Amino acid sequence: MFRRVAIIGGGAAAVAVLSELVDSASAPLHLDWYTGGAARPGRGLAYGTESARHLLNVRAATMGMFSRKPRGFLDFVQRIEPQVAGTDFLPRQLYGDYLEEEAARALSQSRSRSVDVRVVPFAVDALVPEADGVTVIQGERATRVDAAVLAIGALPVRPLPGVEPTLLDGGRYIIDPWSLLARAQSTPAPREVALVGLGLTAVDVLLELAVRWPATHFVAVSRHGRLPAAHLPVSTVPDDDGAALVEAMHDAPEIRRWLHLLREAIAGTDDWRVVIDSLRPTTTALWAALPAPERARFLRHARWAWERARHRMAPQVEQQVRALERGGRLRRVRGRVVAARAEQERVRLEVRHAGASTPLLTDLAIQTVGLDTDVRSTAHPLVRQLVTNGHLTPDPFGLGCVATLDGHLCHDGKAWPRLFGIGSLLRGARWESTAMPEIRLQARQLAGQLLEPTPTPAPGRLAPQAS
């Protein structure tokens, strides 16, 4: 087993790895946990919100941190509120509390399990991976470890192309909506706000600002102008395990054929959500079977539809959004924002749809396009260092890094034997790699690799590369 491991990141994925290693270690182990200066390690960006309006988009019963204890989160909440049901969609703030408790439990338990944990409340400045170890550089200190895990979560947000720098400097085009929400109560309410993007991030921002700024009107711009789909009010169970559909998809790894098969399967069931949910356990295997040209076709033509169907709103969230729409405070616009510039005291967005551009004037524009996984031009200092020095190969589609399915990060077509990733960095290899059910599975598998008695990391299977 690896005797000394560095865990780099202060969010949910890092806590999952830490907890799995502490729980599974059977011999002395040293862990260096670099939390990146997080004020409350474990919560990360996703669960750092303090608003009760920001709900999980997964039912409570399936949000446990550990594969062996999928009800862990529900058990945590029911100790506080016994009336909570497993089918409820709960505030993300509660999940952040759960993560903090799990991190504290792991640190406390480590002392009785011969696991020495050194919590370093700073960011890592650089990594130097080699065949026999990894050097971790933080400030003026260089530490040699047997293996390192990158659990960094979301990359820093970047403005869309075509956004005038003066808008950013003047605070009229916001690329980090969470920092705005933190100060929105003391910010004068604008008359009109444009949301650039219409996924779950946009919904969070909309619901919060609609309450804080009760007289403000909102316009949401997205390629297809459609809201995320919503979960059914009651939980559903697939009629079967979807084996026949999955087998047919494996037999023909081609997007047009897959869409045809999905339409057939949906036509044969009472609700399309049952079909989509039945694919969740096999999504990684299906993505791995998809050739690079077909991945590119999916990302161009079908990604928006999959994201809308797969990452859904809680039913009560949908009701609130629809109420804003019926009340005239929200309207949706189809199109792509290709430019943003200042016009007097307002923001002028150029929205292109069906080959034509239409101007949209607003007092404030907020970019809500969601997770950025493109390491090729990221401002994240550590990732930028690794890419610049050739230690990581960017995924050709902007989906994190080239990696094996078991989490080994790659360079020059080869897998590093002692450098691993988890979560968003693996999206190119696994596609679905950011939700807690996927994170907990990755954490458990990763702990198994790190703690196996005689680690012999295999190159594993690389993701298809663009031609």
VENWO-V560297 format. One record per helix or strand of 2 or more residues. SS is the DSSP state (~ for helix, > for strand). FROM is the first residue (numbers start at 1). LEN is the number of residues. If there is no record, write none. Layout:
# VENWO-V560297
ss=SS from=FROM len=LEN
ss=SS from=FROM len=LEN
This chain:
# VENWO-V560297
ss=> from=4 len=5
ss=~ from=12 len=13
ss=> from=29 len=6
ss=~ from=60 len=3
ss=~ from=72 len=9
ss=~ from=92 len=19
ss=> from=115 len=6
ss=> from=126 len=5
ss=> from=133 len=6
ss=> from=141 len=5
ss=> from=147 len=4
ss=~ from=165 len=5
ss=> from=173 len=2
ss=~ from=177 len=10
ss=> from=192 len=5
ss=~ from=200 len=13
ss=> from=217 len=6
ss=~ from=243 len=9
ss=~ from=255 len=13
ss=~ from=272 len=7
ss=~ from=280 len=10
ss=~ from=292 len=10
ss=~ from=303 len=8
ss=~ from=315 len=12
ss=> from=330 len=5
ss=> from=336 len=8
ss=> from=346 len=8
ss=> from=356 len=7
ss=> from=364 len=4
ss=~ from=375 len=3
ss=~ from=381 len=8
ss=> from=403 len=2
ss=> from=408 len=4
ss=> from=414 len=8
ss=~ from=423 len=8
ss=~ from=436 len=16
